[in-house]
């Protein structure tokens, strides 16, 4: 099984797909990763419905999962929300779990009272095509520590290219909170 195929969990399973580190200066963050010897993807502007979503990223692709450096790069409502979150604290603001069934996760979250937002179908240009994925997320007020969401990778072969893989895995995510019981 190739690296791209390993990014699709089997039915009924979840795993850590990626974490997003919100950064003010995408180029500076990329230089820091490069200094660590990590391979990075090219800069990519995210799009929703064919329009700019307001953020651009560079990614450290791993054998399992990836680390996304995400920066608000345009003047849009989502970029303004991202800047407001970054004013609260620096660092990782999003943990994303891979799923083979985004629609099923949306129904499951709704059944458990998480009031998910409408499912997003996002895309971004990457060398060789477009990366496409479906994202399920809850309203921000439900998770003040950061966003936890689900993604169904529709075209992992466009993201996990063998020459760009760093020999690391993203297996776990830990949440730090002032009141762990309330956050749980």
matplotlib code that plots the C-alpha trace (Angstrom):
import matplotlib.pyplot as plt

x = [0.0, 1.4, 1.6, -1.4, -3.6, -2.7, -4.3, -7.8, -9.0, -11.1, -14.9, -15.6, -12.1, -10.6, -7.0, -5.2, -5.2, -3.4, -2.9, -2.9, -0.4, -1.8, 1.1, 1.3, 4.2, 3.9, 7.3, 9.1, 7.4, 8.4, 12.0, 12.0, 10.7, 13.3, 16.0, 14.9, 15.4, 11.7, 10.4, 7.5, 4.8, 4.5, 2.3, -1.3, -4.3, -7.4, -10.7, -14.3, -16.9, -14.2, -13.5, -10.6, -11.3, -8.8, -6.0, -2.9, -0.9, 2.3, 2.4, 4.9, 3.7, 4.4, 4.2, 1.0, -0.8, 0.7, 1.4, -0.2, 1.2, -1.9, -1.9, -4.6, -3.5, -6.6, -9.2, -12.2, -14.5, -12.7, -9.3, -10.6, -11.8, -8.4, -6.7, -9.0, -8.1, -4.4, -4.8, -6.0, -2.9, -0.1, 0.3, -1.9, -5.6, -6.9, -6.8, -8.4, -9.3, -9.5, -12.7, -13.9, -17.4, -17.7, -21.5, -21.8, -19.6, -21.9, -24.9, -23.2, -22.1, -25.6, -27.1, -24.8, -25.8, -22.6, -24.6, -22.1, -21.9, -22.8, -20.3, -17.6, -16.2, -12.8, -10.1, -6.7, -4.3, -1.3, 1.3, -0.3, -3.9, -6.3, -6.5, -10.2, -11.7, -14.9, -14.7, -17.1, -16.7, -18.7, -19.6, -16.6, -18.4, -18.7, -14.9, -13.2, -9.8, -9.5, -11.3, -11.6, -12.9, -13.1, -11.9, -12.5, -9.6, -10.9, -7.6, -4.8, -2.6, -2.3, -1.0, 1.1, 3.7, 6.6, 9.4, 7.8, 7.2, 9.1, 9.9, 7.7, 4.1, 1.4, -0.1, -1.5, -2.7, -2.8, -5.1, -3.9, -6.7, -7.0, -10.0, -9.6, -12.9, -14.9, -13.1, -13.7]
y = [0.0, 3.4, 6.4, 8.1, 5.1, 4.8, 8.2, 6.8, 5.1, 2.0, 2.1, 2.8, 4.0, 7.4, 8.6, 12.0, 13.4, 16.7, 19.5, 23.2, 25.5, 29.1, 31.4, 35.1, 34.8, 31.7, 32.3, 32.6, 29.5, 27.6, 28.8, 27.4, 24.0, 24.0, 24.7, 21.5, 19.6, 19.1, 19.0, 21.4, 21.7, 24.8, 27.7, 27.0, 29.3, 27.5, 27.9, 27.3, 27.3, 28.5, 31.6, 32.4, 31.2, 33.6, 31.4, 29.9, 27.0, 25.0, 21.5, 19.1, 15.8, 12.8, 9.0, 9.2, 12.6, 16.0, 19.3, 22.3, 25.8, 28.0, 31.7, 34.3, 35.8, 37.6, 39.9, 37.6, 36.7, 33.4, 35.1, 37.7, 34.9, 33.2, 36.4, 36.8, 33.2, 33.9, 36.9, 34.5, 32.2, 31.2, 27.7, 24.8, 25.7, 22.7, 19.0, 17.1, 13.5, 11.5, 9.7, 7.6, 9.0, 12.8, 12.7, 10.0, 12.1, 15.1, 13.0, 11.5, 15.0, 16.3, 13.3, 14.1, 17.8, 19.3, 21.3, 20.8, 23.5, 22.6, 20.3, 22.1, 20.8, 22.5, 22.4, 23.8, 23.7, 21.5, 20.4, 17.9, 18.8, 19.8, 18.4, 17.9, 17.1, 17.3, 18.9, 18.5, 21.0, 22.2, 25.8, 27.6, 28.2, 24.5, 24.1, 27.2, 25.5, 25.1, 23.4, 19.7, 18.6, 15.7, 15.4, 12.9, 13.1, 12.7, 13.0, 12.0, 11.0, 14.8, 15.5, 12.6, 12.4, 10.0, 12.6, 15.1, 12.7, 13.3, 10.0, 10.8, 9.9, 12.0, 9.5, 11.5, 14.9, 16.2, 19.1, 21.4, 23.4, 25.4, 23.4, 19.9, 18.6, 21.4, 21.0, 17.2]
z = [0.0, -0.9, 1.4, -0.1, 0.3, 4.0, 4.6, 4.0, 7.2, 6.8, 7.5, 11.1, 11.9, 12.6, 12.9, 13.2, 9.7, 10.5, 12.9, 11.9, 13.4, 12.8, 11.9, 11.1, 8.7, 6.4, 4.9, 8.2, 9.5, 6.4, 6.8, 10.4, 9.2, 6.4, 9.0, 10.8, 7.5, 6.8, 3.2, 2.7, 0.1, -2.1, -0.8, -1.6, -1.2, 0.0, -2.0, -1.2, -4.0, -6.4, -4.3, -2.0, 1.6, 3.1, 4.2, 2.6, 3.7, 3.5, 4.7, 6.2, 4.7, 6.9, 6.4, 8.4, 8.6, 8.2, 9.9, 8.3, 8.6, 8.0, 7.7, 7.1, 3.8, 2.4, 3.8, 4.2, 7.1, 7.7, 7.7, 10.2, 12.5, 12.2, 13.2, 16.2, 17.3, 16.9, 19.2, 22.0, 21.8, 19.4, 18.1, 17.0, 16.8, 14.9, 15.2, 12.3, 12.2, 9.0, 8.2, 5.2, 5.7, 6.2, 5.8, 8.5, 10.9, 10.2, 11.2, 14.2, 15.6, 15.1, 16.9, 19.9, 20.1, 18.6, 15.9, 13.1, 10.5, 6.9, 5.4, 3.4, 0.1, -0.1, -2.7, -3.3, -6.3, -5.9, -8.4, -10.6, -9.9, -7.2, -3.7, -2.8, 0.6, 2.6, 6.1, 9.0, 11.9, 14.8, 15.7, 17.3, 20.6, 21.2, 21.3, 22.7, 23.1, 19.4, 16.5, 16.3, 12.9, 10.5, 6.9, 4.2, 1.8, -1.7, -3.6, -1.2, -4.1, -4.9, -1.4, -0.3, -3.1, -2.3, -2.9, -0.5, 2.5, 5.8, 7.6, 10.6, 11.7, 13.4, 15.8, 18.7, 19.7, 23.3, 24.3, 27.1, 28.9, 32.0, 33.1, 31.6, 33.1, 31.5, 28.2, 28.2]

ax = plt.figure().add_subplot(projection="3d")
ax.plot(x, y, z, "-o")
ax.set_aspect("equal")
plt.show()
